[in-house]
């Protein structure tokens, strides 16, 4: 099973691509060794560094006819992967 869920394609994450850094949403239990192995195997690049970030899910409220319903978005984890200079990950090649 892969530790990578999906790439994060936001304005801030895309601006990191110029520096050779890519952001991925990963499983909550993934460690840096597993993430490095999966990125190198799946994308065929050499990983030089990884930073991980654990995020807490936001509390959300929804107002309905029956009253307010409260819930929470799930917790998550992101990895910022730095690849070797000259290596590129193309997220849009399949489109």
C-alpha positions in Angstrom: 0.0 0.0 0.0 1.3 3.4 -0.9 1.8 6.1 1.7 1.0 8.8 -0.9 -2.6 9.9 -1.1 -2.5 12.8 -3.6 -0.4 15.7 -4.6 -1.3 19.1 -3.2 -1.9 21.5 -6.1 -2.5 24.9 -4.5 -1.0 28.3 -5.4 1.5 28.1 -2.5 2.4 24.5 -3.2 2.9 25.2 -7.0 5.2 28.1 -6.2 7.5 25.6 -4.4 7.9 23.6 -7.6 10.3 26.2 -8.9 12.6 25.4 -6.0 12.4 21.7 -6.7 10.0 21.1 -3.8 6.7 19.2 -4.1 3.8 18.8 -1.6 1.9 15.6 -1.1 -0.9 14.5 1.2 0.2 11.3 2.9 -1.2 8.8 5.3 -1.1 9.8 8.9 1.1 6.9 9.9 3.7 7.4 7.1 7.3 8.1 8.1 10.0 9.9 6.0 11.7 6.7 4.9 8.4 5.3 3.5 7.5 8.6 1.8 11.0 8.8 0.2 10.8 5.2 -1.1 7.3 5.7 -2.6 8.1 9.1 -4.3 11.3 7.7 -5.8 9.6 4.5 -7.0 6.4 6.2 -8.4 7.9 9.3 -10.0 11.4 8.1 -10.8 13.2 11.0 -9.2 15.9 11.2 -6.5 14.7 12.7 -3.2 17.2 14.8 -1.2 15.0 15.9 1.7 11.6 15.6 3.3 9.7 17.7 5.8 6.4 16.5 7.3 3.5 18.5 8.7 0.7 17.1 10.8 -2.6 19.1 10.4 -5.6 19.1 12.6 -9.1 18.9 11.1 -11.2 22.1 11.3 -14.4 22.1 13.4 -17.3 22.8 11.1 -20.9 23.8 12.0 -23.9 23.4 9.7 -27.3 25.0 10.4 -30.3 23.0 9.3 -34.1 23.2 10.0 -33.6 20.8 12.9 -30.9 23.0 14.5 -27.1 23.2 14.4 -25.1 20.1 13.5 -21.4 20.2 14.5 -18.7 18.1 13.0 -15.0 17.9 12.3 -13.0 17.5 9.1 -10.4 14.6 9.4 -6.9 15.1 10.6 -4.1 14.8 8.0 -0.5 14.9 7.2 1.5 16.6 4.4 5.0 16.0 3.2 7.2 18.6 1.4 9.6 16.6 -0.8 12.8 18.2 -2.2 14.1 16.4 -5.3 17.6 16.5 -6.8 18.4 19.5 -8.9 17.4 18.8 -12.5 14.7 16.3 -11.6 11.1 17.3 -12.2 7.7 15.8 -11.2 5.0 16.5 -13.7 1.5 16.2 -12.2 -0.2 17.2 -15.4 1.2 14.7 -17.9 -1.8 12.4 -17.7 -4.3 15.2 -18.7 
